[in-house]
Amino acid sequence: MSHFRLDADEIKKTRKRGLVILACSVLVVLMVAGGMIWVQLNTHVQVVKPQPGRMYDQTLWKAIQASAPTDTIRGILNERPHLAFLSLPNGRTPLHVAASDGRADLVALLLDHQASPNAPEDDGPLAGYTPLHAAASDGRAEVVKLLLARGAKPGLRTAAGRTALDLAKRENHPDVVEILEPITPRR
């Protein structure tokens, strides 16, 4: 079995450059009754934001933009799971796009690959928008339910102070309002 060591100084330098360690995993092998059991413990997950002007793997983005079938995207994520965390420089993630497009199957797949249901966009007119904001503002009731069931926080506000409920009301999506109204905290 090979061993590796992560140098703390190198990790700090990497973080400062805008690249982040995606997931630290520990693989443990247990001997039980003559058999081996493999256990993988995921201990840390974080959204990755590439630096402007740097090249990064756009495979997942291109597949999502082309409305590729879920099986195609599953294959990409199985080969390169870190792509579920890769955001554009403005903070928009693949989960934002899938939620806005109403692709519940893709939303579930990305969440299964540990995409954050509460990742905010960083700047521009959508600053602070989470995938729940995107789904609510586009009237995607099925996706709103899925995101809520998987940990999306309905009380999060955009930079303009709006909740997902506020956006659903503004865009006149009564089915989404009905879902969010009873669970969204008031100011």
C-alpha positions in Angstrom: 0.0 0.0 0.0 1.4 3.4 -0.9 1.3 6.3 1.5 1.1 10.0 0.8 1.5 13.2 2.8 -0.2 16.5 2.4 2.1 19.4 3.2 0.2 22.1 5.2 2.1 24.9 3.7 1.4 23.7 0.2 -2.3 23.5 1.0 -2.3 27.1 2.3 -0.5 28.3 -0.9 -3.0 26.4 -3.0 -6.0 28.0 -1.2 -4.5 31.4 -1.7 -4.3 30.8 -5.4 -8.0 30.2 -5.5 -7.8 26.4 -5.9 -9.1 24.3 -3.1 -8.7 20.7 -2.1 -12.0 19.2 -3.2 -12.4 16.2 -0.9 -10.1 14.5 1.5 -10.9 10.8 1.7 -9.5 8.2 4.0 -9.5 4.6 2.8 -9.6 2.1 5.6 -9.2 -1.6 5.1 -10.6 -3.8 7.8 -10.0 -7.5 8.2 -13.2 -9.2 9.3 -13.6 -13.0 9.5 -10.9 -13.6 6.9 -12.5 -11.1 4.5 -11.6 -7.5 3.7 -14.0 -4.6 4.0 -13.1 -1.3 2.3 -14.5 1.8 3.9 -14.2 5.3 2.5 -14.7 8.3 4.8 -15.2 11.6 3.1 -14.2 14.3 5.5 -14.2 17.6 3.7 -16.0 19.0 0.6 -15.7 22.6 -0.7 -16.8 24.5 -3.8 -13.9 25.3 -6.1 -13.7 28.7 -7.9 -11.2 28.9 -10.7 -9.1 32.1 -11.1 -10.2 34.3 -13.9 -8.1 33.6 -17.0 -7.0 30.2 -15.9 -8.0 27.1 -17.9 -10.0 24.4 -16.2 -12.0 21.3 -17.2 -15.2 22.5 -18.9 -16.5 19.0 -19.8 -19.4 19.1 -17.3 -20.4 22.6 -18.2 -20.5 21.8 -21.9 -22.6 18.7 -21.2 -25.0 20.6 -19.1 -25.3 23.5 -21.6 -25.9 21.0 -24.4 -28.7 19.4 -22.3 -26.9 16.1 -22.3 -28.7 13.0 -20.9 -28.3 12.4 -17.2 -26.4 9.1 -18.0 -23.8 11.1 -19.9 -23.4 13.5 -17.1 -23.3 10.6 -14.6 -20.4 9.1 -16.6 -18.5 12.4 -16.5 -19.0 12.8 -12.7 -18.0 9.2 -12.1 -14.7 9.8 -13.9 -14.1 13.3 -12.5 -16.3 13.8 -9.4 -14.5 17.1 -8.6 -16.4 18.7 -11.4 -19.5 18.8 -9.3 -17.8 21.5 -7.2 -16.3 23.6 -10.0 -18.0 26.9 -10.3 -17.6 29.8 -12.8 -15.7 32.8 -11.5 -19.1 34.4 -10.5 -19.8 31.4 -8.2 -22.5 29.8 -10.4 -22.3 26.0 -10.1 -23.7 23.2 -12.2 -26.3 22.8 -9.5 -27.5 26.4 -10.1 -28.0 25.6 -13.8 -29.7 22.3 -13.3 -32.1 23.9 -10.7 -32.9 26.8 -13.0 -33.5 24.4 -15.9 -35.8 22.2 -13.8 -33.8 19.1 -14.3 -34.6 17.2 -11.1 -32.7 14.1 -12.3 -29.6 16.2 -12.7 -30.1 18.0 -9.5 -30.3 14.7 -7.6 -27.2 13.4 -9.4 -25.2 16.5 -8.5 -26.4 16.4 -4.9 -25.4 12.7 -4.8 -21.9 13.9 -5.8 -21.9 16.3 -2.8 -22.7 19.5 -4.6 -23.8 22.2 -2.1 -27.5 23.1 -2.2 -26.6 26.4 -0.5 -23.7 27.6 -2.6 -24.2 31.3 -3.4 -23.3 33.1 -6.6 -20.7 35.7 -5.8 -21.3 38.8 -7.9 -23.4 40.5 -10.5 -27.2 40.8 -10.5 -27.5 37.2 -9.0 -25.2 37.7 -6.1 -26.2 35.5 -3.2 -28.5 33.3 -5.3 -28.4 29.7 -4.3 -29.7 26.8 -6.4 -33.0 27.2 -4.4 -33.3 30.8 -5.4 -32.7 29.8 -9.1 -35.4 27.0 -8.9 -37.9 29.2 -7.1 -37.5 32.2 -9.4 -38.0 29.9 -12.4 -41.1 28.1 -10.9 -39.4 24.7 -10.6 -41.6 23.2 -7.8 -40.3 19.7 -8.1 -36.7 20.9 -7.9 -37.6 23.2 -5.0 -38.9 20.2 -3.1 -35.9 18.1 -3.9 -33.4 20.8 -2.8 -35.3 21.4 0.5 -35.3 17.6 1.2 -31.5 17.6 0.6 -30.6 20.5 2.9 -31.3 23.7 1.1 -32.0 26.5 3.5 -35.1 28.6 2.6 -34.1 31.5 4.8 -31.0 32.4 2.9 -31.1 35.8 1.3 -29.5 37.2 -1.9 -27.3 40.3 -1.8 -30.5 42.3 -2.4 -32.1 40.7 0.7 -34.5 38.4 -1.1 -35.4 34.8 -0.1 -36.4 32.1 -2.5 -40.0 32.8 -1.4 -39.7 36.4 -2.3 -38.5 35.5 -5.8 -41.3 32.9 -6.3 -43.9 35.6 -5.3 -42.3 38.2 -7.6 -42.3 35.8 -10.6 -45.8 34.7 -9.8 -45.2 30.9 -9.1 -48.0 30.1 -6.7 -47.1 26.3 -6.5 -43.6 27.3 -5.3 -45.0 29.9 -3.0 -47.2 27.2 -1.4 -44.1 25.1 -0.7 -41.9 27.8 0.6 -44.3 30.1 2.6 -44.8 27.8 5.6 -41.1 27.1 6.1 -39.4 30.4 5.2 -38.3 32.4 8.3 -39.6 36.0 8.5 -37.2 38.8 9.2 
